[in-house]
């Protein structure tokens, strides 16, 4: 039975699973008047850092005075986080109305992500945005966001992920991610592997697109924990300050600045002050986010081995603590062995838990594997109780790090920010 309530209907679409392909969402958008063709866009793909890059670009453009839409996924606590205009989440009232409107135009099965993408595009059009910054969901070539013709595309980096959908080899995944490169397009990437770069460059040549690479066309140099200099395509900046933590954010910021530079070629110019202000103001929840000081509680959405490596580096370089208490929960399709292989060596105490998500991996499985490496961990399946245990164990000079899944991060943030539970849709906001 199809739920009558709009929010229940939206949640019911999760049962459709994932699907790669542009035809259903294209037909749906056509029935809605093709709202995605009514505003300019930046498309941000890749493996890690997509959300941070998208948030940085949006922050800079907003500081310049443009009206900016930002579409990201997944959300941490509230669905409304996914769809923002000028930094403000869509209201519950607007969301309810749009769900009903889009639902009325459904003529065939659509997935949760296809539906939410249509919601975002329609909201951005109605809100009169000058430009929308869109985070690719899965892959690129066949992702629902790829129906737009972006002014600039960004491919952050590429590592092995979602191999059941994107291919077993790095070059297969690069071809899928590179599918957001459009004919005559402008592209920024921080990819470093030779095979990946060759794949992206080959796509660029075929489509007569220009690809600007971090490390070749754009360079960054750190000058402090959150301060760096940027040497770009046409512009240079010294002593830029980032609110975001971690050395990896310098690379993400370089991608964002490269995209902003290239937007100038498309007629969206940004002055120096707005660039500095946008970088310094940008917040991106759930990524090396400090929720409490003593004991320090840090959440990070690292959900693959590359992300776990970046998290470990940041913990060692950007934080000081007596003991590290690691709370880890992961989805079943993730490479938890490699992720824990990166993080366990720096952890003094490990608590394995389970995000409240159907696809979550039971922590008993993680614990059994961990014992084969000679390390033991507590297993506390309920994530709230796992956090409570970690806080009881922690002294004032210790650090509690919650990671492995954005779902787990969202559950943790809900507790610290006072929200009743994650995925709160019904909010008048």
C-alpha positions as a LaTeX table, in Angstrom:
\begin{tabular}{lrrr}
\hline
Residue & $x$ (\AA) & $y$ (\AA) & $z$ (\AA) \\
\hline
Unk1 & 0.00 & 0.00 & 0.00 \\
Unk2 & 1.36 & 3.43 & $-0.97$ \\
Unk3 & 1.57 & 5.75 & 2.09 \\
Unk4 & $-0.64$ & 8.83 & 1.96 \\
Unk5 & 1.60 & 11.05 & 4.11 \\
Unk6 & 4.30 & 12.74 & 1.94 \\
Unk7 & 7.13 & 12.06 & 4.38 \\
Unk8 & 6.15 & 8.41 & 4.80 \\
Unk9 & 5.97 & 8.12 & 1.01 \\
Unk10 & 9.49 & 9.53 & 0.65 \\
Unk11 & 10.84 & 7.10 & 3.24 \\
Unk12 & 9.08 & 4.20 & 1.50 \\
Unk13 & 11.15 & 4.81 & $-1.63$ \\
Unk14 & 14.26 & 3.55 & 0.19 \\
Unk15 & 12.91 & 0.07 & $-0.49$ \\
Unk16 & 13.51 & 0.61 & $-4.21$ \\
Unk17 & 17.25 & 0.25 & $-3.66$ \\
Unk18 & 19.84 & 1.79 & $-5.98$ \\
Unk19 & 19.73 & 2.09 & $-9.75$ \\
Unk20 & 22.19 & 3.59 & $-12.20$ \\
Unk21 & 20.63 & 5.17 & $-15.26$ \\
Unk22 & 19.36 & 8.55 & $-16.40$ \\
Unk23 & 16.18 & 7.68 & $-18.31$ \\
Unk24 & 13.63 & 7.48 & $-15.44$ \\
Unk25 & 14.82 & 10.68 & $-13.72$ \\
Unk26 & 15.03 & 12.49 & $-17.07$ \\
Unk27 & 11.43 & 11.59 & $-17.88$ \\
Unk28 & 10.30 & 12.67 & $-14.42$ \\
Unk29 & 12.11 & 16.00 & $-14.72$ \\
Unk30 & 10.63 & 16.57 & $-18.18$ \\
Unk31 & 7.14 & 16.19 & $-16.71$ \\
Unk32 & 8.12 & 18.76 & $-14.06$ \\
Unk33 & 9.20 & 21.26 & $-16.73$ \\
Unk34 & 12.93 & 20.40 & $-16.71$ \\
Unk35 & 13.82 & 22.62 & $-13.73$ \\
Unk36 & 17.48 & 21.52 & $-13.91$ \\
Unk37 & 17.84 & 23.53 & $-17.14$ \\
Unk38 & 16.72 & 26.79 & $-15.48$ \\
Unk39 & 19.87 & 27.50 & $-13.43$ \\
Unk40 & 23.63 & 27.15 & $-13.73$ \\
Unk41 & 25.34 & 24.27 & $-11.94$ \\
Unk42 & 28.62 & 22.90 & $-10.63$ \\
Unk43 & 28.82 & 19.10 & $-10.43$ \\
Unk44 & 31.15 & 17.59 & $-7.80$ \\
Unk45 & 32.06 & 13.90 & $-8.10$ \\
Unk46 & 34.83 & 11.61 & $-6.91$ \\
Unk47 & 35.34 & 9.22 & $-4.01$ \\
Unk48 & 36.18 & 11.28 & $-0.90$ \\
Unk49 & 35.88 & 14.99 & $-0.18$ \\
Unk50 & 32.91 & 15.65 & $-2.49$ \\
Unk51 & 30.75 & 17.14 & 0.23 \\
Unk52 & 33.50 & 19.36 & 1.61 \\
Unk53 & 34.36 & 20.67 & $-1.86$ \\
Unk54 & 30.70 & 21.35 & $-2.65$ \\
Unk55 & 30.22 & 23.15 & 0.67 \\
Unk56 & 33.34 & 25.29 & 0.11 \\
Unk57 & 32.26 & 26.31 & $-3.40$ \\
Unk58 & 28.76 & 27.17 & $-2.16$ \\
Unk59 & 30.15 & 29.19 & 0.76 \\
Unk60 & 32.43 & 31.26 & $-1.50$ \\
Unk61 & 29.67 & 31.95 & $-4.04$ \\
Unk62 & 27.22 & 32.88 & $-1.28$ \\
Unk63 & 29.71 & 35.35 & 0.20 \\
Unk64 & 29.97 & 36.95 & $-3.24$ \\
Unk65 & 26.23 & 37.58 & $-3.17$ \\
Unk66 & 25.02 & 34.90 & $-5.58$ \\
Unk67 & 21.92 & 32.96 & $-4.64$ \\
Unk68 & 23.26 & 29.43 & $-4.29$ \\
Unk69 & 21.65 & 26.02 & $-4.03$ \\
Unk70 & 23.56 & 23.14 & $-2.41$ \\
Unk71 & 22.52 & 19.51 & $-2.83$ \\
Unk72 & 24.42 & 16.84 & $-0.88$ \\
Unk73 & 23.90 & 13.31 & 0.41 \\
Unk74 & 23.43 & 11.57 & 2.68 \\
Unk75 & 22.10 & 13.76 & 5.47 \\
Unk76 & 23.38 & 13.34 & 9.02 \\
Unk77 & 20.35 & 14.06 & 11.20 \\
Unk78 & 17.59 & 15.66 & 9.15 \\
Unk79 & 16.68 & 15.03 & 5.51 \\
Unk80 & 16.28 & 18.77 & 5.01 \\
Unk81 & 20.08 & 19.13 & 5.26 \\
Unk82 & 20.37 & 17.71 & 1.74 \\
Unk83 & 18.69 & 20.68 & 0.05 \\
Unk84 & 19.90 & 24.16 & 1.02 \\
Unk85 & 19.69 & 27.65 & $-0.45$ \\
Unk86 & 22.19 & 30.22 & 0.78 \\
Unk87 & 23.10 & 27.84 & 3.59 \\
Unk88 & 19.53 & 27.43 & 4.84 \\
Unk89 & 17.89 & 24.00 & 4.72 \\
Unk90 & 14.59 & 23.62 & 2.91 \\
Unk91 & 11.69 & 24.16 & 5.31 \\
Unk92 & 9.49 & 21.27 & 6.36 \\
Unk93 & 6.51 & 23.07 & 4.84 \\
Unk94 & 8.19 & 23.50 & 1.45 \\
Unk95 & 9.48 & 19.95 & 1.52 \\
Unk96 & 6.02 & 18.52 & 2.23 \\
Unk97 & 4.52 & 20.52 & $-0.65$ \\
Unk98 & 7.25 & 19.56 & $-3.11$ \\
Unk99 & 7.04 & 15.85 & $-2.25$ \\
Unk100 & 3.34 & 15.94 & $-3.06$ \\
Unk101 & 3.95 & 17.82 & $-6.30$ \\
Unk102 & 6.71 & 15.53 & $-7.55$ \\
Unk103 & 4.73 & 12.47 & $-6.49$ \\
Unk104 & 1.82 & 13.63 & $-8.65$ \\
Unk105 & 4.11 & 13.44 & $-11.68$ \\
Unk106 & 5.33 & 9.88 & $-11.06$ \\
Unk107 & 4.40 & 7.56 & $-13.92$ \\
Unk108 & 6.93 & 4.78 & $-13.29$ \\
Unk109 & 9.04 & 3.46 & $-10.42$ \\
Unk110 & 11.76 & 5.84 & $-9.25$ \\
Unk111 & 14.40 & 5.35 & $-6.59$ \\
Unk112 & 14.80 & 7.37 & $-3.41$ \\
Unk113 & 17.80 & 9.24 & $-4.84$ \\
Unk114 & 16.10 & 9.95 & $-8.18$ \\
Unk115 & 13.10 & 11.37 & $-6.33$ \\
Unk116 & 15.19 & 13.50 & $-3.95$ \\
Unk117 & 17.26 & 14.83 & $-6.85$ \\
Unk118 & 14.07 & 15.94 & $-8.60$ \\
Unk119 & 12.95 & 17.58 & $-5.34$ \\
Unk120 & 16.21 & 19.51 & $-5.13$ \\
Unk121 & 16.10 & 20.71 & $-8.73$ \\
Unk122 & 12.50 & 21.87 & $-8.42$ \\
Unk123 & 13.24 & 23.69 & $-5.15$ \\
Unk124 & 16.28 & 25.44 & $-6.61$ \\
Unk125 & 14.29 & 26.59 & $-9.62$ \\
Unk126 & 11.44 & 27.89 & $-7.47$ \\
Unk127 & 13.91 & 29.60 & $-5.13$ \\
Unk128 & 15.49 & 31.43 & $-8.07$ \\
Unk129 & 19.06 & 30.31 & $-7.48$ \\
Unk130 & 21.79 & 31.74 & $-9.70$ \\
Unk131 & 23.74 & 28.52 & $-9.44$ \\
Unk132 & 23.44 & 25.12 & $-7.74$ \\
Unk133 & 26.36 & 23.10 & $-6.42$ \\
Unk134 & 25.49 & 19.41 & $-6.74$ \\
Unk135 & 27.25 & 16.48 & $-5.08$ \\
Unk136 & 27.18 & 13.33 & $-7.21$ \\
Unk137 & 25.60 & 10.41 & $-5.38$ \\
Unk138 & 27.10 & 7.21 & $-6.79$ \\
Unk139 & 29.59 & 7.02 & $-9.64$ \\
Unk140 & 28.94 & 9.80 & $-12.11$ \\
Unk141 & 28.10 & 8.72 & $-15.64$ \\
Unk142 & 24.72 & 7.25 & $-14.68$ \\
Unk143 & 24.07 & 9.16 & $-11.46$ \\
Unk144 & 20.79 & 11.12 & $-11.33$ \\
Unk145 & 22.63 & 14.42 & $-10.87$ \\
Unk146 & 24.36 & 13.98 & $-14.23$ \\
Unk147 & 21.31 & 15.22 & $-16.14$ \\
Unk148 & 22.65 & 18.77 & $-15.73$ \\
Unk149 & 25.13 & 20.44 & $-18.05$ \\
Unk150 & 27.49 & 22.00 & $-15.50$ \\
Unk151 & 29.55 & 25.15 & $-15.96$ \\
Unk152 & 32.39 & 23.34 & $-14.17$ \\
Unk153 & 32.85 & 19.77 & $-12.95$ \\
Unk154 & 35.07 & 18.61 & $-10.10$ \\
Unk155 & 36.39 & 15.06 & $-9.60$ \\
Unk156 & 37.97 & 15.09 & $-6.16$ \\
Unk157 & 39.89 & 11.81 & $-6.15$ \\
Unk158 & 39.25 & 8.20 & $-7.05$ \\
Unk159 & 39.74 & 5.01 & $-5.07$ \\
Unk160 & 38.14 & 1.56 & $-5.04$ \\
Unk161 & 34.51 & 1.74 & $-3.88$ \\
Unk162 & 31.07 & 0.38 & $-4.79$ \\
Unk163 & 32.76 & $-2.19$ & $-7.03$ \\
Unk164 & 29.52 & $-4.11$ & $-7.51$ \\
Unk165 & 28.12 & $-1.07$ & $-9.29$ \\
Unk166 & 31.15 & 0.78 & $-10.68$ \\
Unk167 & 33.57 & $-1.98$ & $-11.66$ \\
Unk168 & 36.34 & $-4.02$ & $-10.09$ \\
Unk169 & 39.32 & $-2.02$ & $-11.32$ \\
Unk170 & 40.40 & 1.53 & $-10.57$ \\
Unk171 & 40.21 & 2.41 & $-14.26$ \\
Unk172 & 36.62 & 1.11 & $-14.43$ \\
Unk173 & 35.67 & 3.38 & $-11.55$ \\
Unk174 & 37.55 & 6.29 & $-13.13$ \\
Unk175 & 35.54 & 5.86 & $-16.33$ \\
Unk176 & 32.29 & 5.96 & $-14.37$ \\
Unk177 & 33.33 & 8.99 & $-12.31$ \\
Unk178 & 34.68 & 10.65 & $-15.44$ \\
Unk179 & 31.21 & 10.41 & $-16.95$ \\
Unk180 & 30.46 & 13.88 & $-15.54$ \\
Unk181 & 33.01 & 15.36 & $-17.97$ \\
Unk182 & 30.88 & 17.05 & $-20.63$ \\
Unk183 & 31.75 & 18.03 & $-24.22$ \\
Unk184 & 33.74 & 21.26 & $-24.09$ \\
Unk185 & 33.66 & 21.15 & $-20.31$ \\
Unk186 & 35.99 & 22.57 & $-17.67$ \\
Unk187 & 37.13 & 20.09 & $-15.04$ \\
Unk188 & 39.22 & 20.20 & $-11.86$ \\
Unk189 & 40.62 & 17.04 & $-10.28$ \\
Unk190 & 42.94 & 16.08 & $-7.45$ \\
Unk191 & 43.30 & 12.48 & $-8.67$ \\
Unk192 & 46.91 & 11.30 & $-8.49$ \\
Unk193 & 47.16 & 7.70 & $-9.72$ \\
Unk194 & 48.71 & 7.43 & $-13.17$ \\
Unk195 & 46.06 & 5.04 & $-14.50$ \\
Unk196 & 43.25 & 7.26 & $-13.22$ \\
Unk197 & 44.75 & 10.41 & $-14.69$ \\
Unk198 & 45.27 & 8.69 & $-18.05$ \\
Unk199 & 41.63 & 7.54 & $-18.04$ \\
Unk200 & 40.29 & 11.00 & $-17.21$ \\
Unk201 & 42.58 & 12.69 & $-19.72$ \\
Unk202 & 41.43 & 10.27 & $-22.44$ \\
Unk203 & 37.80 & 11.15 & $-21.72$ \\
Unk204 & 38.73 & 14.83 & $-21.79$ \\
Unk205 & 40.42 & 14.53 & $-25.19$ \\
Unk206 & 37.46 & 12.65 & $-26.67$ \\
Unk207 & 35.06 & 15.34 & $-25.43$ \\
Unk208 & 37.40 & 18.28 & $-26.02$ \\
Unk209 & 37.18 & 19.17 & $-22.35$ \\
Unk210 & 39.97 & 20.89 & $-20.41$ \\
Unk211 & 41.15 & 19.15 & $-17.26$ \\
Unk212 & 43.06 & 21.12 & $-14.61$ \\
Unk213 & 44.99 & 19.01 & $-12.12$ \\
Unk214 & 45.98 & 19.71 & $-8.55$ \\
Unk215 & 49.76 & 19.32 & $-8.45$ \\
Unk216 & 50.24 & 20.35 & $-12.08$ \\
Unk217 & 48.04 & 23.34 & $-12.90$ \\
Unk218 & 47.11 & 24.19 & $-9.30$ \\
Unk219 & 49.35 & 23.97 & $-6.24$ \\
Unk220 & 48.87 & 24.46 & $-2.51$ \\
Unk221 & 51.35 & 24.99 & 0.30 \\
Unk222 & 50.37 & 24.74 & 3.95 \\
Unk223 & 51.63 & 27.43 & 6.31 \\
Unk224 & 49.81 & 26.41 & 9.48 \\
Unk225 & 47.31 & 23.92 & 10.87 \\
Unk226 & 44.46 & 25.59 & 8.98 \\
Unk227 & 46.31 & 28.14 & 6.86 \\
Unk228 & 47.61 & 27.66 & 3.32 \\
Unk229 & 48.61 & 29.43 & 0.13 \\
Unk230 & 47.06 & 28.75 & $-3.27$ \\
Unk231 & 48.82 & 29.01 & $-6.63$ \\
Unk232 & 46.13 & 28.58 & $-9.21$ \\
Unk233 & 45.25 & 28.69 & $-12.89$ \\
Unk234 & 45.22 & 32.49 & $-13.05$ \\
Unk235 & 45.10 & 33.68 & $-9.44$ \\
Unk236 & 47.30 & 33.26 & $-6.37$ \\
Unk237 & 46.39 & 33.72 & $-2.71$ \\
Unk238 & 48.62 & 33.71 & 0.36 \\
Unk239 & 47.63 & 32.84 & 3.90 \\
Unk240 & 44.10 & 31.63 & 3.30 \\
Unk241 & 42.36 & 30.39 & 6.45 \\
Unk242 & 40.11 & 27.34 & 6.64 \\
Unk243 & 37.59 & 26.59 & 9.33 \\
Unk244 & 37.62 & 22.91 & 8.33 \\
Unk245 & 40.14 & 20.68 & 10.10 \\
Unk246 & 42.72 & 18.38 & 8.54 \\
Unk247 & 45.52 & 18.72 & 6.01 \\
Unk248 & 43.37 & 16.97 & 3.38 \\
Unk249 & 41.05 & 19.98 & 3.42 \\
Unk250 & 43.79 & 22.05 & 1.75 \\
Unk251 & 43.43 & 19.82 & $-1.31$ \\
Unk252 & 39.65 & 20.04 & $-1.13$ \\
Unk253 & 39.92 & 23.82 & $-0.90$ \\
Unk254 & 42.24 & 23.86 & $-3.91$ \\
Unk255 & 39.61 & 21.95 & $-5.92$ \\
Unk256 & 36.96 & 24.42 & $-4.79$ \\
Unk257 & 39.13 & 27.43 & $-5.67$ \\
Unk258 & 39.99 & 25.95 & $-9.06$ \\
Unk259 & 36.27 & 25.56 & $-9.75$ \\
Unk260 & 35.60 & 29.14 & $-8.64$ \\
Unk261 & 38.38 & 30.39 & $-10.91$ \\
Unk262 & 36.89 & 28.54 & $-13.87$ \\
Unk263 & 33.41 & 29.86 & $-13.09$ \\
Unk264 & 34.87 & 33.28 & $-13.82$ \\
Unk265 & 35.34 & 32.12 & $-17.40$ \\
Unk266 & 31.63 & 31.32 & $-17.46$ \\
Unk267 & 30.65 & 34.77 & $-16.27$ \\
Unk268 & 30.36 & 34.16 & $-12.51$ \\
Unk269 & 33.21 & 36.25 & $-11.12$ \\
Unk270 & 34.24 & 36.21 & $-7.46$ \\
Unk271 & 36.39 & 38.85 & $-5.77$ \\
Unk272 & 39.31 & 38.13 & $-3.44$ \\
Unk273 & 37.46 & 39.13 & $-0.27$ \\
Unk274 & 34.61 & 36.69 & $-0.94$ \\
Unk275 & 37.10 & 33.88 & $-1.49$ \\
Unk276 & 38.83 & 34.51 & 1.81 \\
Unk277 & 35.56 & 34.98 & 3.68 \\
Unk278 & 33.91 & 31.94 & 2.09 \\
Unk279 & 36.77 & 29.64 & 3.04 \\
Unk280 & 36.95 & 30.96 & 6.60 \\
Unk281 & 33.19 & 30.72 & 7.16 \\
Unk282 & 32.51 & 27.29 & 5.66 \\
Unk283 & 31.34 & 24.59 & 8.04 \\
Unk284 & 30.77 & 20.98 & 7.03 \\
Unk285 & 29.21 & 18.87 & 9.72 \\
Unk286 & 30.37 & 15.35 & 10.49 \\
Unk287 & 33.86 & 15.72 & 9.03 \\
Unk288 & 36.49 & 15.96 & 11.77 \\
Unk289 & 33.85 & 17.80 & 13.74 \\
Unk290 & 34.49 & 18.43 & 17.43 \\
Unk291 & 31.28 & 17.97 & 19.41 \\
Unk292 & 32.76 & 18.32 & 22.89 \\
Unk293 & 36.07 & 19.49 & 24.33 \\
Unk294 & 36.76 & 17.64 & 27.61 \\
Unk295 & 36.89 & 14.80 & 26.96 \\
Unk296 & 37.17 & 15.66 & 23.31 \\
Unk297 & 34.58 & 13.99 & 21.10 \\
Unk298 & 35.29 & 13.96 & 17.36 \\
Unk299 & 33.04 & 12.54 & 14.66 \\
Unk300 & 34.21 & 11.83 & 11.13 \\
Unk301 & 32.36 & 10.28 & 8.22 \\
Unk302 & 35.31 & 8.20 & 6.97 \\
Unk303 & 33.57 & 5.22 & 5.33 \\
Unk304 & 36.29 & 3.68 & 3.17 \\
Unk305 & 40.01 & 2.88 & 3.50 \\
Unk306 & 41.15 & 6.15 & 1.90 \\
Unk307 & 38.95 & 8.12 & 4.29 \\
Unk308 & 40.25 & 6.12 & 7.25 \\
Unk309 & 43.83 & 6.95 & 6.22 \\
Unk310 & 43.01 & 10.65 & 6.11 \\
Unk311 & 41.31 & 10.42 & 9.50 \\
Unk312 & 44.33 & 8.72 & 11.07 \\
Unk313 & 46.65 & 11.37 & 9.68 \\
Unk314 & 44.43 & 14.12 & 11.05 \\
Unk315 & 44.18 & 12.50 & 14.48 \\
Unk316 & 47.97 & 12.28 & 14.67 \\
Unk317 & 48.66 & 15.77 & 13.31 \\
Unk318 & 45.78 & 17.96 & 14.45 \\
Unk319 & 44.84 & 16.64 & 17.89 \\
Unk320 & 46.65 & 15.93 & 21.13 \\
Unk321 & 45.29 & 13.40 & 23.60 \\
Unk322 & 46.36 & 10.92 & 26.27 \\
Unk323 & 44.30 & 7.97 & 24.99 \\
Unk324 & 42.23 & 7.41 & 21.87 \\
Unk325 & 38.93 & 5.58 & 22.30 \\
Unk326 & 37.63 & 4.46 & 18.91 \\
Unk327 & 33.91 & 3.83 & 18.34 \\
Unk328 & 33.51 & 2.11 & 14.99 \\
Unk329 & 30.43 & 1.05 & 13.03 \\
Unk330 & 30.26 & 0.33 & 9.32 \\
Unk331 & 27.93 & $-0.72$ & 6.51 \\
Unk332 & 28.19 & $-4.27$ & 5.18 \\
Unk333 & 29.45 & $-3.28$ & 1.73 \\
Unk334 & 32.51 & $-1.44$ & 3.06 \\
Unk335 & 36.06 & $-2.77$ & 3.33 \\
Unk336 & 36.09 & $-2.76$ & 7.13 \\
Unk337 & 39.31 & $-4.79$ & 7.32 \\
Unk338 & 41.38 & $-2.14$ & 5.58 \\
Unk339 & 39.57 & 0.65 & 7.43 \\
Unk340 & 40.33 & $-0.88$ & 10.82 \\
Unk341 & 43.84 & $-1.69$ & 9.63 \\
Unk342 & 44.42 & 2.06 & 9.29 \\
Unk343 & 42.76 & 3.11 & 12.55 \\
Unk344 & 43.39 & 0.35 & 15.09 \\
Unk345 & 47.15 & 0.99 & 15.47 \\
Unk346 & 46.47 & 4.45 & 16.95 \\
Unk347 & 43.56 & 3.36 & 19.18 \\
Unk348 & 43.99 & 2.52 & 22.87 \\
Unk349 & 40.48 & 1.14 & 23.28 \\
Unk350 & 38.08 & $-0.06$ & 20.58 \\
Unk351 & 34.29 & $-0.26$ & 20.77 \\
Unk352 & 32.49 & $-1.87$ & 17.84 \\
Unk353 & 28.88 & $-0.93$ & 17.24 \\
Unk354 & 26.16 & $-0.91$ & 14.60 \\
Unk355 & 24.60 & 2.10 & 12.86 \\
Unk356 & 20.79 & 2.08 & 12.80 \\
Unk357 & 20.65 & 1.26 & 9.11 \\
Unk358 & 19.44 & $-1.88$ & 7.34 \\
Unk359 & 22.75 & $-2.29$ & 5.52 \\
Unk360 & 24.86 & $-2.09$ & 8.68 \\
Unk361 & 27.40 & $-4.83$ & 9.42 \\
Unk362 & 26.87 & $-6.70$ & 12.71 \\
Unk363 & 29.79 & $-5.78$ & 15.00 \\
Unk364 & 30.32 & $-9.43$ & 15.98 \\
Unk365 & 31.67 & $-10.02$ & 12.46 \\
Unk366 & 34.09 & $-7.10$ & 12.81 \\
Unk367 & 35.18 & $-8.32$ & 16.25 \\
Unk368 & 35.91 & $-11.86$ & 14.99 \\
Unk369 & 38.15 & $-10.51$ & 12.26 \\
Unk370 & 39.88 & $-8.13$ & 14.63 \\
Unk371 & 40.78 & $-11.02$ & 16.96 \\
Unk372 & 42.68 & $-12.68$ & 14.11 \\
Unk373 & 44.98 & $-9.63$ & 14.07 \\
Unk374 & 45.70 & $-9.94$ & 17.78 \\
Unk375 & 43.49 & $-7.04$ & 18.88 \\
Unk376 & 40.35 & $-7.26$ & 20.95 \\
Unk377 & 37.40 & $-4.90$ & 21.16 \\
Unk378 & 34.22 & $-4.39$ & 23.10 \\
Unk379 & 31.04 & $-5.15$ & 21.16 \\
Unk380 & 28.08 & $-2.91$ & 22.00 \\
Unk381 & 25.52 & $-3.17$ & 19.22 \\
Unk382 & 23.35 & $-0.25$ & 20.34 \\
Unk383 & 25.17 & 2.88 & 19.15 \\
Unk384 & 23.80 & 5.08 & 21.96 \\
Unk385 & 25.08 & 2.65 & 24.60 \\
Unk386 & 28.41 & 2.39 & 22.76 \\
Unk387 & 28.81 & 6.16 & 22.98 \\
Unk388 & 27.83 & 6.18 & 26.65 \\
Unk389 & 30.45 & 3.50 & 27.36 \\
Unk390 & 33.12 & 5.47 & 25.50 \\
Unk391 & 32.33 & 8.63 & 27.48 \\
Unk392 & 32.49 & 6.71 & 30.77 \\
Unk393 & 35.91 & 5.34 & 29.82 \\
Unk394 & 37.32 & 8.69 & 28.72 \\
Unk395 & 39.29 & 10.94 & 30.99 \\
Unk396 & 39.38 & 14.71 & 30.47 \\
Unk397 & 42.52 & 14.46 & 28.34 \\
Unk398 & 41.33 & 11.56 & 26.21 \\
Unk399 & 39.76 & 11.67 & 22.76 \\
Unk400 & 36.66 & 9.72 & 21.68 \\
Unk401 & 36.47 & 9.27 & 17.91 \\
Unk402 & 33.24 & 8.00 & 16.33 \\
Unk403 & 33.65 & 6.90 & 12.72 \\
Unk404 & 33.07 & 4.27 & 10.03 \\
Unk405 & 29.74 & 5.51 & 8.68 \\
Unk406 & 27.94 & 8.80 & 8.15 \\
Unk407 & 24.86 & 7.09 & 9.59 \\
Unk408 & 26.72 & 6.49 & 12.85 \\
Unk409 & 28.00 & 10.07 & 12.80 \\
Unk410 & 24.45 & 11.31 & 12.33 \\
Unk411 & 23.21 & 9.31 & 15.30 \\
Unk412 & 25.99 & 10.74 & 17.45 \\
Unk413 & 25.36 & 14.31 & 16.33 \\
Unk414 & 21.65 & 13.91 & 17.07 \\
Unk415 & 22.51 & 13.25 & 20.69 \\
Unk416 & 24.88 & 16.20 & 21.02 \\
Unk417 & 22.73 & 18.69 & 19.10 \\
Unk418 & 19.53 & 17.83 & 20.94 \\
Unk419 & 17.63 & 16.30 & 18.01 \\
Unk420 & 15.24 & 13.51 & 18.92 \\
Unk421 & 16.56 & 11.04 & 16.36 \\
Unk422 & 18.22 & 10.95 & 12.94 \\
Unk423 & 16.19 & 11.30 & 9.75 \\
Unk424 & 13.62 & 13.68 & 11.17 \\
Unk425 & 11.52 & 14.64 & 8.17 \\
Unk426 & 8.53 & 16.24 & 9.78 \\
Unk427 & 9.72 & 19.66 & 10.83 \\
Unk428 & 7.96 & 22.94 & 10.18 \\
Unk429 & 11.39 & 24.67 & 10.03 \\
\hline
\end{tabular}
